[in-house]
Amino acid sequence: MGLPIIGSSCFFDESDVPPIDTWFYLERALNSNQRPTLFCWIPSEFEDVVKGGIKIEMMDSYSWLDEKDPPFYHKIMDMLCL
């Protein structure tokens, strides 16, 4: 714990969690994971600092939804009409 706070220029906190105002939950398990998945909407101006946190984080806790699950990403984007 703690390295992503450095790599993300404090975007992630000391518990390796992004700001609460970026969170939204999917209540059911994603891709047969046993726990609900925490999703965060990352504003485009913070993408580079988040990439820095992802690069230094060792537990593989973070991923970009468009890379990890493109069909689900497109489903969300379609619902948002973006």
PLY file of the C-alpha trace (Angstrom):
ply
format ascii 1.0
element vertex 82
property float x
property float y
property float z
element edge 81
property int vertex1
property int vertex2
end_header
0.00 0.00 0.00
1.03 3.54 -0.58
3.03 3.45 -3.80
0.16 4.57 -6.05
-0.19 7.78 -4.04
3.33 8.66 -5.20
2.93 7.44 -8.78
-0.40 9.22 -9.19
0.70 12.57 -7.72
-1.77 12.02 -4.84
-4.78 11.15 -7.03
-4.93 7.81 -5.21
-4.90 8.07 -1.42
-2.71 6.33 1.18
-5.00 3.27 0.90
-4.53 3.17 -2.90
-8.12 4.34 -3.47
-9.20 7.00 -5.98
-11.31 9.96 -4.82
-14.78 8.96 -3.62
-16.49 11.41 -5.95
-15.27 9.34 -8.92
-16.83 6.05 -7.71
-19.77 4.10 -8.96
-20.57 0.46 -8.12
-21.71 -2.51 -10.09
-23.50 -4.65 -7.51
-23.02 -7.99 -9.20
-19.71 -9.70 -9.81
-17.93 -8.86 -13.06
-16.27 -11.68 -14.99
-17.01 -14.22 -12.24
-15.16 -12.21 -9.60
-16.56 -13.00 -6.14
-16.65 -9.37 -4.97
-18.43 -6.36 -6.43
-16.15 -4.30 -8.59
-15.49 -0.65 -7.81
-15.61 1.45 -10.94
-14.34 5.00 -11.11
-14.97 7.63 -13.71
-11.58 9.25 -14.32
-11.77 12.77 -15.77
-9.59 13.03 -18.87
-7.30 15.62 -17.25
-6.31 12.99 -14.64
-5.64 10.09 -17.00
-1.87 10.60 -17.00
-1.59 10.67 -13.19
-3.79 7.56 -12.95
-1.55 5.84 -15.49
1.39 6.71 -13.20
-0.40 5.07 -10.26
-1.26 1.99 -12.32
2.34 1.66 -13.46
3.75 1.63 -9.92
0.95 -0.39 -8.23
1.95 -4.02 -7.60
-1.37 -5.79 -6.85
-2.93 -5.34 -10.31
-5.87 -3.60 -8.65
-6.52 -1.10 -11.41
-7.34 -1.44 -15.07
-9.01 0.54 -17.81
-12.47 -0.83 -18.54
-12.16 -0.26 -22.29
-9.09 -2.57 -22.25
-10.29 -5.15 -19.71
-13.87 -5.60 -20.93
-14.52 -3.73 -24.21
-18.11 -5.04 -24.69
-19.13 -3.87 -21.21
-17.38 -0.53 -21.76
-19.33 0.02 -24.98
-22.57 -0.96 -23.27
-22.00 1.72 -20.62
-21.01 4.29 -23.22
-24.15 3.50 -25.24
-26.30 4.00 -22.14
-24.66 7.37 -21.56
-25.21 8.31 -25.22
-21.60 9.45 -25.59
0 1
1 2
2 3
3 4
4 5
5 6
6 7
7 8
8 9
9 10
10 11
11 12
12 13
13 14
14 15
15 16
16 17
17 18
18 19
19 20
20 21
21 22
22 23
23 24
24 25
25 26
26 27
27 28
28 29
29 30
30 31
31 32
32 33
33 34
34 35
35 36
36 37
37 38
38 39
39 40
40 41
41 42
42 43
43 44
44 45
45 46
46 47
47 48
48 49
49 50
50 51
51 52
52 53
53 54
54 55
55 56
56 57
57 58
58 59
59 60
60 61
61 62
62 63
63 64
64 65
65 66
66 67
67 68
68 69
69 70
70 71
71 72
72 73
73 74
74 75
75 76
76 77
77 78
78 79
79 80
80 81
